[in-house]
Amino acid sequence: MQRIAESVGDWYFDRENVKAIDCRYPCDNTCHNLVDK
C-alpha cells in the first residue's frame, strides 16, 4: 500500500495512472448548498 505523499507525487508527475475514487461534483443530492436552477 502506498503512502499518500507517494500517491500524490505519482499523480503530479504523471508516473502512474490515477484511480478515480469519487464521482463528479455534484454526484448526489446530499449537498445543501446547491443553487436551484
Number of C-alpha atoms within 10 A of each C-alpha: 4 7 7 9 9 10 15 13 12 14 14 11 8 10 10 11 9 12 7 7 6 7 8 8 7 9 9 8 7 8 10 6 6 9 6 4 3
